[in-house]
Amino acid sequence: MSLVLFLIRHATAQGNRNHILNGNRIDAQLTKKGRKQAKQLVNLIKQKPDIILSSPLKRARQTAYYFEKKYSLKAQIIKDLQEQDFGEWSGLDADKLKKIYPKNFFSYPNKEKSNFLISCPGGESYSALKKRAKKVLDFIKKNFKNKIVFAFSHGVLILAMIEIVTKIKPPKLLNLQLKNASWVCFIFDD
């Protein structure tokens, strides 16, 4: 048997549309559009989860809520599923910061906008985030063998997990379109 892992990015939250760095310091809620996306998402993913995991941040928990309700499951909160800590840049406009501090951002091919940070003052580096992402993946693989797991998380953390599993590295990794209310699925065989 296999572990089937769905990594689900939260629906649109306050700040997403304006490229604000929410990170893990700003506990933004879903917008009206985000609530609509989450309601639609529950019908788009046809698999039934055995386990629901969620970041402690509201936007992920609120997205997971619709799956909890449909499948009568309670999400387990996993702190390490939360978004990157953007430090002093939390709440600021990523587009403006990228112009002022281009070396702090990964080059984002074919795109003008990116909040994919290498590092930020007083925050979590991408390499530290990747270590945390590996820790979560190892935890899921160890504890949920032969299960279908839905893990509700955030854009940069999910990209780090994709990098770990696929070995695709930035900048190529950044060509992936991981929009709000989107998901990736991995199957891990024993």
N, C-alpha and C positions, 0 to 999 in steps of 0.2 A: 504494500500500500504506500501511499504518498501523502506528504503534507502539501496542501494547496493553500497558498498565501496570497490574498488580495491586499495590496497596499493601496489604500483609498485616500486621495487628497480631499481635505474638507471643501465644502461648497464655498461660494463667494462670501467673504467676510468684510466687515468695515475696514477700509484701508486698501484692500486688494486692488480695486479698480484704479486707484490713484498711485499705485506703486509705493505705498507706504510700507516701511519695514516694521511689521508687527513683531516678528520674532516670538520669543517665549516670555517677554516682559509685558507685552500688551495683550490682554485677554479679550480680543475683539469677538463680537458676536456675529452670527450670520446676518446678512442683509435680507431684505424681502426676496430679492433675486436668489440669494443663497438658500433660503428655506424652500423655495420652489424647486431649485436644482436638487436639493437633498430628497425631496418627495419624489421627484422623477427618477433619481438614481436608484432608489430602492426597487424600482420596477425594471430597471435596465440590467442589473446584475442578476442573472437567472439562478446562480448557485445559492444554496441555502447554507449559511454558516453554522458550524458547530460551536465556534468561539468568536466573540467580538472583543477586540482590544481597542483602546482609544487613548490618545494623548489626553492629558488633563485639561488642556485649553478648551474654552467654550466652543470655538468654531468647529473643532473636531468632534467634541462630545455632542454638539447639536446636530451634526451630520449623522453621527452614529445612532442617535435617538430613533430615527425612522426605521432603522434596521432592528433595533432592540424591540420596538413596538410590533413590527411585522412578524418577527420570529420568536417573540416572547423570551428573549435573552437579555441578560444584563451585561453591559460592557465592563470589562476589567480595565481599570485605569493603569496605564504604564507610563510613568514619568519620563522615561527615556524616549518615548515616541513624540515628545514635544519638539517644536521648531528650534532652529539655531538661535542662540542668544546673540542678538545684534548689538549688545552693549550700549554705548553712548549714542548709537545711531538708531536705536529703537524709536519708532514713531516718526522718523524723518523720511523724506522723499528719496528713494533709491536713484532715480534718474539724475537728480541734482548732485547727490553724493558721488555718483560715478564720474561726473564731469570734473569734480574737484579732486577726487582721490581715485583715479583710474587704476592704479596699481593694487588697490584693495579688492578689486573685482576680477573675476575670470573674464577673459575675452569671450564675448557672446556672439558666435558666428551667425551671420544672416539676421541679426536682430539688433535693434537700437537700444532696447531696454532690458535690463537684467538686475535682479537683486541677489545674484549668486555671488556671495562674498567669499573671498579667501580669508580675510581677517577684518576685524573692526575694533576700535578702541574700547577696552573694557568688556569685550564680548568673547564669543567662542569662535575659534578658528575652524576652517573647514576640516582640517586634519583631526581636530578634537571631535568634531561632529561625526566624522566618519568612524572613529573609534566607538562612539556611542551607538551609532547605527549598527555596527558589527555586533556589539553586545546585545542589542535587541534581537537581531536576527538569530544569534546563537541561542538566546533564551527561547525564542519561538520554536526553533528547530528541536531543541531538547525537550520542551514541555508539551508540545502539541503535535507529536508524530501522528500520522494517519488521520489528521483532522482538516477541516476546511476553516481557515482563519481569516476573518476580516479585520484588518488593522487600519484604524483611522488616524491619519497623521498629517504631515505638512510637506510642502513642496521640496525644500532643500534636503530635509531628512530622507524623503523618499528617493530623491535623486542619488543621495549617498548610498542608499541601500541598493539601488539599481547598479551603481558603479561596483559595489562589492560583489554582487552576484554575477554580473555580466562581464566585468573587467573593462567595460567601456569607460574611458577617462575623459575629463574635460580637456579640450573644448568640445570634442565630438559628443560627449554626454549631453551637452547643453542644446543640441539640436532636437532633443526630445521635447514634445509639447505636453507638459504635465500641467494642464489647466485645472482650475478649480473644479471639483466634482468629477475628476477623472481617476482612473485606476490602472494598475498593472497587476498581472497575476504571474506568480512563479510556482512551479511544481518541483518539490524536492523529493527525490526517491530515496528510500532507505539505503 
